[in-house]
Amino acid sequence: MIKFHELNPKKFNFFVKYKTKLDISDADIAIVRNEKECYKELIVSYKTINENTYNIFIVDISGVEPIPLYRHESF
C-alpha cells in the first residue's frame, strides 16, 4: 500500500509492503469514515491464488502516518 501526497502525487512512500510475490484475486478496497468521531479507515481484502488464503487489513488513515489496526488471515 502506498501513501500519496494530495497536492503532489510524485511524493509518495510505502506504508505496508509485503514481498511474498503471490498472485492475488478478489481484491477489494473500501474507506470507512466518520466525521463526528474523526476517524478514517482503509480496509483492504484479497485472496491469494496458490495458498487459498483470504486476507483482510484495516489501517487507520486519519492521522499523518497510517497505523495498522487489524490483520486477519484465514485458510
C-alpha positions as CSV (number, residue, x, y, z in Angstrom):
1,M,0.0,0.0,0.0
2,I,1.3,3.4,-0.9
3,K,0.6,6.8,0.7
4,F,0.3,9.6,-1.9
5,H,0.6,13.3,-1.1
6,E,-2.7,15.0,-2.1
7,L,-1.2,18.0,-3.9
8,N,2.0,16.4,-5.2
9,P,1.3,12.7,-6.3
10,K,5.0,12.3,-7.1
11,K,5.7,12.5,-3.4
12,F,4.8,9.0,-2.0
13,N,6.0,6.3,0.3
14,F,5.1,2.7,1.1
15,F,3.4,2.1,4.4
16,V,2.7,-1.6,4.0
17,K,4.9,-3.7,1.8
18,Y,4.9,-7.5,1.5
19,K,7.4,-9.4,-0.5
20,T,5.5,-12.7,-0.9
21,K,5.1,-12.2,-4.7
22,L,2.0,-14.4,-4.7
23,D,-0.8,-13.9,-7.2
24,I,-4.0,-12.5,-5.8
25,S,-7.6,-12.3,-6.8
26,D,-10.9,-11.0,-5.5
27,A,-9.3,-7.8,-4.2
28,D,-11.5,-5.1,-2.6
29,I,-10.7,-1.7,-1.1
30,A,-13.0,0.4,1.0
31,I,-12.8,3.6,3.0
32,V,-14.8,4.0,6.2
33,R,-15.1,7.5,7.6
34,N,-17.0,9.1,10.5
35,E,-16.8,12.9,10.6
36,K,-18.3,13.0,14.1
37,E,-15.8,10.6,15.7
38,C,-12.9,12.0,13.5
39,Y,-11.7,8.7,12.1
40,K,-11.0,7.3,8.7
41,E,-10.0,3.7,8.0
42,L,-8.8,1.9,4.9
43,I,-10.0,-1.7,4.5
44,V,-8.2,-3.9,2.0
45,S,-9.1,-7.6,1.4
46,Y,-7.8,-10.1,-1.1
47,K,-7.5,-13.9,-1.7
48,T,-4.2,-15.5,-2.6
49,I,-4.5,-17.9,-5.5
50,N,-1.9,-20.7,-4.8
51,E,-2.3,-20.8,-1.0
52,N,-6.1,-20.2,-0.9
53,T,-5.9,-17.8,2.0
54,Y,-8.1,-14.8,2.5
55,N,-6.5,-11.7,4.0
56,I,-8.0,-8.5,5.5
57,F,-6.1,-5.4,6.6
58,I,-7.6,-2.4,8.4
59,V,-5.4,0.7,8.6
60,D,-6.2,4.0,10.4
61,I,-5.5,6.7,7.8
62,S,-7.0,9.7,9.8
63,G,-3.6,10.8,11.1
64,V,-0.3,11.9,9.4
65,E,1.1,8.4,9.5
66,P,-1.1,5.3,8.8
67,I,-1.5,3.0,11.7
68,P,-2.3,-0.8,11.2
69,L,-5.3,-1.7,13.3
70,Y,-6.2,-5.2,12.4
71,R,-4.9,-8.1,10.2
72,H,-6.7,-11.3,9.6
73,E,-5.7,-14.4,7.5
74,S,-7.8,-17.5,7.2
75,F,-7.5,-20.7,5.2
